[in-house]
Amino acid sequence: EGDERVGDLLYFADLGLPPDAARVQVHQMLLEANHFWAGTGGATLGLQPDTGRVVCCGRTALDGLDANGLAALLDLFVATATFWRQVVRDELPAPEAPPEMALVRA
């Protein structure tokens, strides 16, 4: 997203649909995690319109982003998305803390 002078990189992961029995609990956890991005490390959790599928997304400026910074950013995003995919699918054996996400630039 952007123009000739400035741009952002948008990235996302489809985390799936929560099971019917856990849907309300999962939706509440998603809202709580989005509060000041406390449980998402700066990414955003949302529901895809029309399908109700949970999506985790993020955005970063392209300016100053190099290959090492992008790799580190995406590694952390994948860890966060993997954690939330387990939450959405109700696969966690006990509550755990999500991995921290931080923008790393070299």
BAVEX-754671 format. One record per atom (N, C-alpha, C): z, y, x; residue in one letter. Coordinates in steps of 0.001 Angstrom, whole numbers, plus 500000, padded with zeros to 6 digits. Layout:
ZYXa/...
END
This chain:
500000498843500853e/500000500000500000e/500000501222500902e/499147502191500628g/499136503401501425g/497777504047501476g/497608504907502464d/496336505582502664d/496029505637504158d/495129506551504575e/494714506622505970e/495842507055506904e/496846507741506399r/497893508305507240r/499201507520507232r/499551506940506147v/500855506293506024v/500731505083505094v/501531504084505349g/501450502904504490g/502714502068504563g/502867501224503585d/503989500298503510d/503460498882503400d/504236497963503938l/503964496547503777l/504865496034502672l/504278495426501656l/505033494830500559l/504977493317500720l/506107492645500495y/506158491191500619y/507059490649499522y/506767489410499086f/507553488852497995f/507555487333498066f/508492486740497324a/508567485289497177a/508887484980495721a/508167484043495149d/508430483552493793d/509525482496493911d/510679482748493308l/511822481853493428l/511934480855492285l/511116480994491273g/511098480034490170g/511886480479488961g/512074479543488053l/512816479773486818l/514188479122486901l/515230479830486488p/516533479170486451p/516554478141485325p/517349477070485491p/517473476100484405p/518082476787483178p/517698476325482005d/518206476933480770d/519724477007480735d/520394475964481174a/521858475908481103a/522523476940482007a/521844477358483064a/522436478293484020a/521812479683483959a/520888479910483030r/520098481153483019r/520960482413482951r/521915482469482058v/522733483674481909v/523548483914483176v/524137482882483718q/524932483008484944q/524058483471486106q/522879482892486248v/521961483275487335v/521528484724487167v/521177485122485955h/520743486503485733h/521853487486486084h/523098487149485749q/524218488023486099q/524360488112487618q/524226486989488316m/524323486997489776m/523213487843490400m/522015487784489822l/520908488585490345l/521210490070490219l/521738490465489061l/522082491872488869l/523173492312489835l/524172491482490017e/525254491817490934e/524745491905492370e/523851491018492755a/523307491016494116a/522470492267494375a/521781492767493360n/520953493956493518n/521766495232493640n/523033495200493246h/523870496402493285h/524001496881494724h/523386498003495013f/523344498555496370f/522810497535497374f/522020496591496924w/521380495564497752w/522404494736498526w/523630494646497987a/524733493983498689a/524446492515498981a/523780491822498076g/523516490405498274g/522090490089498638g/521313491118498956t/519898490879499243t/519449491488500562t/520340492172501242g/519988492775502520g/518851493762502447g/518712494423501330g/517661495425501196g/516476494974500367g/516346493684500136a/515286493192499248a/515737493417497797a/514851493197496858t/515170493352495441t/514847492066494715t/515753491660493846l/515531490506492974l/515147491023491600l/514154490416490997g/513722490850489682g/513137489703488894g/512830489994487633l/512192489014486761l/510752489426486530l/509854488484486700q/508439488744486478q/508206488883484969q/507588489989484555p/507323490163483125p/506494489001482574p/506739488666481361d/506017487627480607d/506389486196480978d/506835485948482214t/507142484570482594t/508636484327482778t/509392485368483135g/510806485220483398g/511123484605484752g/510101484402485577r/510319483841486913r/511018484883487789r/511895484414488657v/512624485303489547v/511773485552490792v/511694486809491185v/510923487204492358v/511838488010493280v/511745487738494561c/512441488509495581c/511369489300496321c/511558490611496460c/510533491412497117c/511157492433498046c/510349492888498966g/510788493899499911g/509632494785500313g/509981495839501032r/508978496808501467r/509464497423502765r/508536497682503668t/508856498377504909t/507670499244505313t/507976500322506008a/506924501219506487a/506156500538507622a/504861500725507631l/504030500181508711l/504182500985509993l/504488502266509862d/504623503129511020d/505722502611511936d/505374502284513157g/506342501800514135g/506638500319514064g/506058499617513130l/506301498179513001l/505348497427513920l/505905496624514814d/505070495823515700d/505210494343515336d/504531493496516064a/504512492061515747a/505910491446515820a/506686491806516837n/508033491255516960n/508936491714515817n/508846492978515469g/509643493502514355g/509260492861513038g/507950492676512825l/507489492035511598l/507966490585511533l/507873489876512643a/508324488478512664a/509817488383512346a/510605489257512943a/512050489249512685a/512353489600511235a/511664490603510704l/511852491008509313l/511528489856508366l/510404489203508606l/510002488109507721l/510905486888507858l/511407486618509073d/512376485521509240d/513614485761508387d/514131486976508435l/515319487300507640l/515016487274506149l/513833487748505770f/513448487713504358f/513345486273503867f/512754485400504659v/512631483987504275v/514014483361504098v/514946483676505000a/516312483146504862a/516958483638503576a/516782484909503264t/517346485466502033t/516685484842500811t/515367484746500806a/514645484165499666a/515005482697499479a/515180481966500566t/515559480556500477t/516937480412499840t/517879481264500252f/519208481247499637f/519109481492498137f/518379482548497741w/518298482888496319w/517490481863495529w/516540481192496156r/515829480111495467r/516818479001495090r/517740478699495993q/518768477691495684q/519669478164494552q/520028479438494545v/520841479985493455v/520082479875492142v/518831480312492142v/518018480300490917v/517867478887490372v/517687477938491244r/517508476544490812r/518836475831490575r/519955476554490760d/521295476006490560d/521522474804491465d/521131474944492741e/521214473856493716e/522325474036494748e/523080475121494686l/524145475320495666l/525382474525495250l/525960473760496171p/527145472983495829p/528368473853495584p/528463474986496270a/529575475909496096a/529079477304496449a/529725478344495921p/529278479704496252p/529307479942497759p/528236480520498245e/528120480880499653e/527630482314499728e/527731482896500860a/527226484254501049a/525773484193501477a/524938485098500962p/523542485134501396p/523451485619502828p/522396485235503533p/522227485744504897p/522004487247504866p/522424487909505907e/522196489359505987e/520752489594506387e/520161490609505785m/518818491019506173m/518921492367506836m/518248492544507911a/518208493847508584a/516813494028509146a/516340495237509086l/515039495535509659l/515190495611511167l/514480494757511838v/514547494715513295v/513211495224513828v/513276496229514650r/512070496787515268r/512251496769516774r/511225496356517461a/511295496339518936a/510883497676519495a/
END
